[in-house]
Amino acid sequence: MGRRRTLEFACSPEMDDDMVLDALNCALEAVNNYTSKDDMVEHVKTFFDDAWQPDWACIAGEYFECCLPLADHSFIAVKIDRMTFLLFKKTS
């Protein structure tokens, strides 16, 4: 059995439920299968570009601040233990 993890998330209120579930599952896969933050971010971004159309961006870390222009319906923050993933669709 895998390690028990704490999970929290916040997202755009209009975000599609399937997209939210994909983000949660994908972030869990990333922390369970990779040790490098670069590999984790690449895994999440590539999955979302393939599953939900291109131009997604992903930031991951334990401590950071950001101010980003976001497309509607396309932002989620997922925290697994101490690692937080910000996943968002870039605006044009």
C-alpha positions in Angstrom: 0.0 0.0 0.0 1.2 3.5 -0.8 2.1 6.2 1.6 -0.8 8.2 3.1 -0.7 11.8 1.9 -2.6 15.0 2.8 -4.4 16.7 -0.1 -6.0 20.1 -0.4 -7.1 22.0 -3.5 -8.7 25.2 -4.7 -9.9 25.9 -8.2 -11.9 28.2 -10.4 -15.6 27.8 -9.5 -16.5 27.1 -13.1 -13.8 24.5 -13.7 -15.1 21.3 -15.2 -15.3 18.4 -12.6 -13.4 16.0 -14.9 -10.6 18.6 -15.2 -10.4 18.9 -11.4 -10.2 15.1 -11.0 -7.6 14.9 -13.7 -5.5 17.6 -11.9 -5.8 15.8 -8.6 -4.9 12.4 -10.0 -2.1 13.8 -12.2 -0.5 15.7 -9.3 -0.6 12.5 -7.1 1.0 10.5 -9.9 3.7 13.2 -10.2 4.7 13.1 -6.5 4.4 9.3 -6.3 6.5 8.6 -9.4 9.1 11.4 -9.6 11.7 12.9 -7.2 12.6 15.9 -9.3 10.3 19.0 -9.3 11.2 19.5 -13.0 9.9 16.0 -13.8 6.8 16.5 -11.7 5.9 19.8 -13.5 6.6 18.3 -16.9 4.4 15.3 -16.2 1.4 17.5 -15.1 1.8 20.1 -17.9 2.2 17.4 -20.7 -0.9 15.5 -19.4 -3.0 18.7 -19.4 -1.8 19.8 -22.8 -2.7 16.4 -24.3 -6.0 16.0 -22.4 -7.4 19.6 -22.3 -5.8 21.4 -25.3 -2.4 23.1 -25.2 -1.1 26.2 -23.5 -1.2 25.0 -19.9 1.5 26.1 -17.4 2.5 24.4 -14.2 4.5 25.7 -11.2 5.4 23.5 -8.3 7.2 24.1 -5.0 6.9 24.4 -1.3 7.1 28.2 -1.0 6.3 30.8 -3.7 4.1 33.7 -4.5 2.6 34.6 -7.9 0.4 37.1 -9.7 -0.7 35.7 -13.0 -3.2 36.6 -15.8 -5.4 33.5 -16.1 -7.9 32.3 -18.6 -11.5 31.8 -17.3 -12.4 28.3 -15.9 -8.8 27.1 -15.9 -7.0 27.5 -12.6 -6.3 24.9 -9.9 -3.9 24.8 -6.9 -3.3 21.3 -5.6 -1.3 20.8 -2.3 0.0 17.3 -1.6 1.8 17.2 1.7 4.1 20.3 1.5 4.3 20.4 -2.4 1.9 22.8 -4.1 1.1 22.7 -7.8 -0.4 25.7 -9.6 -1.9 24.6 -12.9 -3.4 27.2 -15.2 -4.2 27.9 -18.8 -2.2 30.8 -20.1 -4.0 33.7 -21.6 -3.3 34.9 -25.2 
